[in-house]
Amino acid sequence: MKYLLIIGDGMADYPVDALNGKTPLQVANKPHIDELAAKGRSGTLKTIPEDMGAGSDVANLSILGYNPKKWYTGRGPLEAASRGVHLDKDDIAFRCNLITEENDVLVDYSADHITSEEATELMKHVGEKLGKPNEIDFYAGVSYRHLLVFRNGPYSDEVLCTPPHDAIGVKISETLPKAKTSAAEFTVATLNKMILSSKKILENHPVNVNRVSRGKRPGNMIWPWGQGKKLSIPTLQERYGISGAVISAVDVVKGVGINAGMKVINVPGATGFYDTNYEGKADYALEALKNYDMVLIHVEAPDEAGHFGDYEQKIKTIEDLDKRLIGRLMKGLDQECTIAVLPDHATPIRVKTHTRDPVPFIICSPLIKADNVKCFDEESAKKGGFGFLERGELFMPLFMAAK
């Protein structure tokens, strides 16, 4: 048996007034996902514990069967694994966004979805000005998503850092990192100095001057968050006896996969945004199934639409996922396969950020008896045969049971 695990990031939502009280999933034209729902069994799943941050790091770790309360150390180490950045046991890795600041207000967590080429220039400049050899290292990533590592110094991970997508419209001075313990005060002082200094370093850089002249928001400040130390988890091979591959444009999902012993399959044109290469992800997944037991395909686009509060774009991303990726997969499959579809978390249009609400899921397999659910959405899934799973790590054993 082969396995396809398809994650539409942030796809779940709340009812939207402009959609007559329906969610984007309920409105979207998604015949292929609905076909899987009709042939399979549905349920709802709580991927994020109430006392943990509502992020894709925790959620994807949970979906793959790892109790995040036991294994999770932070987002940064997962992204470091994806970038091939080595961490010693006491190193602290931070996700580091390029953001847009205006008049002491965080106005854009993505710097207008800055291009990777532009961001690489800016991060190189930041590294030259704020980095310290063998102590403070910056690594350029994709678009606005980058990495900061503290090494060999008196640094602590006991820091409270606000994810930038949760601080839109908030004053920078009110949401700077804070120390959880006295041991972290030096770390916080270092981070805050770097954040505030980065504005002077970046605002007049030629890349940003050019962006502003084109009506684009500048990447004029860094924003470290999601800190943590290196993690070590058992692989999928060790836990379930399967080999796996992961297809995603997002470092944190790749990092989860790498730590779980999965092979990263890089797809040309996979961007982590609306313009991602859906067809390429499908084709590369079908090819990967020849060599691996399970392929995880992650699509970031619905989450980005949720952060923008754009319900029309969110509907389109769901329809693109259905037609251009899942439909292509179903047409190209030539062997018995168990298919699961689910969001990792909700990113509701109303709140423009992640929530801990349970998400709907489908498992469709020739070895699983179908229930009476005929379509895939938040409400329909509540009537599914799997019922409500109160912990995310309960999903993977159900998925693997279809052998």
N, C-alpha and C positions, 0 to 999 in steps of 0.2 A: 504494500500500500504506500502511495505517495501522499504528501500533505502540502496544501497551500494555505497559508495564513495571511489574510489580506486585512491590513489595518488602515482605515480612513481616519487620519488624525483629527480629533476634535469634531467628528461628524455629528455626534449627538447634540441635541439642542433643547430649548424650551419652546412652547408655542409662541409664534410671532404674530402680533396684532395685524400687521400688513398682509399676512397670509391667512386671514380669517381664523386665527387661533390654531393654525397647524404649524408643524415644524418643517424645516427644509427637507428632512428625510421623508415626511409624509407627502410633500408636494412634488418632489423630484420625480421625473420619469426614469425609472431604474428597473427595466424589465428583467435584466439578468440577475440582479441581486434578489428581486422578488421571486424569481424562479427557484433560486437556491433556497429561499425561505419556504416556499411551497413544497419542495422536495426534501427539505431537511427538518431540523428541529431548532427551535429558538429558545431564548432565555434572556435574562438580564444579569449583569455582572458588576460588582463593585470593585473596580480596579485600583482604587486609591483609599487607603485607610483614613479615617477621619482626622487623625492627628499627624498626617504627613502632607507635604506640599503636593498640590494638584498639578503635577507635571508629567510630561511624556516619559521621563526617566523612570519614575516610580511605576507608572502605569504599564510600560512595556516590560519592565522587569517582572512585574506581577503577572502579566499575561503569559509570559514564558515559564511560569511555574515557580518563581522565586519569591518567597515572602519578603517584601521590601523592609519590613521591620527588622529582619534578621540580616539581610545582605546589603542593603543600600548604604552607601557612604556619601554620595553626592553626585551631582550631574557632571562636574568637572572631570573626575577620573574616567567617566564613560567616554566623554568627548576626547580626552587624551588618548585613550585606547584607539579610537577611530583615526586620530591623526598620526598614530604611530609614535607618540611621545612617551618615552620611558619615564616611569615614576618610581622613585625609591619609596620605601614604606612610610617615611615621614614627610615626603613632599606633599604640597597642597595645590590641587589644580582647581582653577576657577573657569567657568564659562565667562567669556568676556565679549559683550555686545559692543558694537559701534552704534551709538544712539544720536538723536538730535536733541539738543538743549536750546531753549530760547528763553531769555529773561528769567533764568533760574528755574525753569519748568521743563520736565521731561515730556517732550511732545511726540516722540516717535521712537519706539524700541528697536526699529530696523534701519533708521536713517534712510527712509523712503526705499527700502529694499535695495540698498546700495549694491553695485555689481561686485563680484569677487575681485576683478582686476583693480578697481578703484580701492576697495577695502585693503587689498594686499599692500598697496603703496602706503596707505595711511597707517596700517599696523606696523609696517617696517619702520616708519618714521617714529611712531610711539616707542617701539622697542629700542631705537637708537637713543632716544631722549630719556626714557624712564626705566629701561632694563638695566640689570647688573649681571655681569658674567657669573655663572654658577650660583646665582641667587634669585634673580627675577627675570623670567623668560616669557616673551610673548610669541605666540604662534598664530599665523594667519590661517583662516578657515574658508568657509563658503559664505558669500554675501556679508551679512552683519554678524555672523557667528564665529567667534574666535576663542583663543585660549590664553590664559595667564597661569604661570606656575611659579610658586614660591618654593625655593630649594635651600637647604643647608643654612637656615637662619632661624631666628627666634620667633617663628610664626606659628599661629594657632588656627585651627579650623572652627573654633568656637565663636563664630561670627554670624550675625544676623544680616543677611544681604537680601534686599527685595528684588525679585525678578522684575526686569524693566517693563514687561507687558502688564504687570500689575500696578504700575506706578504712572500710567499715562495721565498727564494733567496735574501731577503732583510736583511740588517744589523740590528741587534737588536737595536743598538744604534740610528738608524735612525727612528725606528718605535715604540719606547716606548710610553706609554700613555702621552697625553698632556692635559693641562687644557683649557677648553673653556672659563672659567671665573676665576677671581682672587679668588673666593670662593672655587674653586676646586684645588688650588695649593697644599694644604696639602694632599689632597687625592691622587693626582698624585705623590707627593714625596713618600708617603707611598707605592703606587703600584709599582713604579719603584725600590724602595729599595727591596721590596719583590721579584720581578721578578729576579733581579740580584743576590740576596742572594740565591735564590732557586737553582742556578747552583752549588754553593759550597755544598749545602745541599744534592743534589741529585746525583751528578755525580759519587761518589764513593759508593753509596748505593749498597748492595749486589744484589738487583734486577737488577740494571743497569749493574753492573759488569758481571753478568750472561748473560744478554741480549747481551752485546758486544761480549762476548766469543762465543756466538752462531751466530754471524753475524747479530744481530738485532740492530736497532737504539735504543739508550737509551731515556727514558723519563727524560731528565736532566734539564728541566726548566718548570716553570708554566707560563701560559699566560692568564690573566684575560681580558675579553671583554664582550660586550653585556649587559652592566649594566643597571639597572632600579629599580624602586620602585614597590611595590605591585599594581596590577591592579584589577579592578572590572568591569565585563561585564555582560549583561543580558544573561541568559541561552537560549539554543535552545528551551527548553520547553516554556519559556516566549515569545520568538520571533516567533516560528513556530508551537508550540503545539506538539512537538515531543520529544521522549526520544532518547538518543544516546549513543553509545559506541565507543571507539577508540582503535585500535590495532596498536602498533608501538613499535620499539625498541629504539626510540629516545626521550629523555626527553622533548625537546621543543615541539614536537607534542603532547605528552601526556599532557603537561602543558596547551597547547591551549585547548585541549579537556576537561580537568578538570575545567578550568575557564568557559567553555561553558556548564558545567553541565553534561558532558558525563562520563560514567563509563570506567575506564581503564581496558582492558582485557590483561593480561600478558600471552604471549605464550612462552612455553619452547623452547629454541633454537633460539629465535629471537635475532639477534646480531647487526643489523644495518650495516651489511657488506655483502659481496658476499655470505657468507655461511649461510645466514639467513634461517629460517624454513618457506619456502613459503607454503608448504602443511599445516603446523600447523596453519598458519595465516588464510588460507582458511577455515579449519575445525572449528576453534574457531569462525570465523565470522558467519558461517552458524548456529552454536549453539547460538550465541549472538542474531541473528535475531529473535529467538523465544521469546526473552524478551524485545528487544529494536526495535524502529521504524527504526533507521538508524545506520549503522556501518561504520565507517571510517577506512580503511585499508591503512596504510602508509608503503612504502618500500623504504629504504634509498639507496639500492645498486647502482642504476644508477648514483646517485649523487657522490658516492665515485669513481666510474670509471671515471666520468667527471673530478674530481679533480686530478686524476692521469694522465689524458690525454690519457687514454687507450680505444680507440674506439672498439677494439675487445671485451674487457671485458664489455663495455657498451652495445654492441649488445647482449651479452650473458645474462646480467641482464634483459634486456627487454624481451628476449625470455623466461627466467625463470619466470618472472612475468606473461607472457601470458600463458604458458603451465602449470606451477606448481601451480599458484595461481588462475588466472582468469578462466582458463579452468576447474579447480577443483570446483570453485564456481558455474560456469554455469551448470555443471553436477549435483551438489548437491542441487541446488535451487528447492524447491517444492512448491513455492508460488509466487504470482505476485510481481515483484520487479523492481524498477527503478534503473538503474546502470549508474554511471558516472565514466569516466576514464580521468585523466589528470595529468600532472606534476604540482608541485607547482611553479616551476621556471625553467629556463634553466640553465644547467651547461655545456657549450660547451667545447668540447675536445680542441679546439684551444686556449682558454683562461684559462682553468682549474679552473674557479671560477664561481660563480653565476652571472647572468645578469638579467636585467629588461625586456627582450624581452617578448612580448606576447606569451602565451603557447597555444597549441591546446587542445580542450576538446571534449568529447562525452557525451551526455545524451541519454540513450536508455531506452524507456518505452513503454508499450502497449498503453499508452495514448498520445504519441507524434508521430506525422506523420514523417516518415523518409524523409531525403533529398536525394540528388543524390550522396553523398560522399560514396565511397566504402571501403576506408582504412583510417587508422589513422596515420597521420604524420603532420609536421608543415605546409607543402604546401597544402595538401588536405583539412585541416581544414579551410583554408581561404575561401574555396568555400562552406562552410557549411551554413545551414539554419539559424543558430543563428547569423551569421555574427561576427563582432568584438565587444566585450564588453570592454569598455575603463576603467572600474574599477572592481576589483576583487569581491567586495561585491555584484555585480549584478548577480553573478553566482547562489548563493544559492536560491534566489526567483525562478529562472528558474527550478532548481532542485526540489524544493518543489512544484512547480506548477503541477507536474505530480501526482496528488492525485486522 
